[in-house]
């Protein structure tokens, strides 16, 4: 299933990804730091929701209380919970 998440408090404005059970693939960010987000996308491809949360939840960007990776953790949890 394709899922779209509107971010809050980050340079990226949207995160889109596929979710199959608890597996996340095809992550794409709209906006944000392209090089860093390409790395995030590559590193999380094929991981479970829980694995992504453990790796990137709580990461902050500068003085912001969140980051694109943290928003990804929130997005995958929201998507997974919506499937239940």
N, C-alpha and C positions, 0 to 999 in steps of 0.2 A: 504494500500500500504506500502510495506517495503521501508525504506529510509536509505541510508548510507551517513554519513557526515565525511569527513576527517578533523580532528581538526588541529588547528594551535596554537602553543605556549603553549601547555599543555603536561602533562605526558601521558595522554591517546592519542591514535593515531586515533581512529575511534569511532563514535557513531552511533548505528543502532537503529531504532525504527519503529513502525507501526504508520501510520497516516490515520485516517478515518474522512474526513471532516476537522475539526479543533481539533479533539481529538487525543491525543498521548498515546500510550500504548507500552508495551514490550521494554522499553529502555534498551540498553546494551552498555557498554563502553568497549573498548579494551585498556588495560593498565590503568594507573592511580592508585589512592589510593582505593583499593578494598572496604574497609569498608565504607568509605565516599560515594563512588559512588553507593554502594548498597542502602544506605539511600536515596540518590538523586533519584535513580531509583524508589524506593518505594513511595516516597513523590510526584512525578510528574505523576505517573501512572493514567491515566484517566482524566487528566487535559486538558484544551484547550491550544492552542498555546499562547493566550494572558495571561492566568493565569500563565503559565510557565515563560513567559517573565517578568511579574510583580514580580515574586518571585526570579528569579535567574539572570536576565540580569544585567551586570555590576559588578558582584562579581569578585574580584581579588584573585589570589593565591600568597601570599608573595609579592615579588616585580614585579611579572609578570603582564602585563596589562590585562590579562584574566584569566580564570579558566575553569575547566571542566563544572561546571554548566553554566557559561557564554557562553561557546561553545555550550552547549545544547540549550540555548535560541536562539542562532544564527541558529543552525541547524533546529530547529522546524519552525522558521520563513521562512528559505530558502525552506524547504519542502512544507510548506503551500502555499507560493507564487508560487511555481512551479506547483501547482495544478490549478491555475487560468487560 
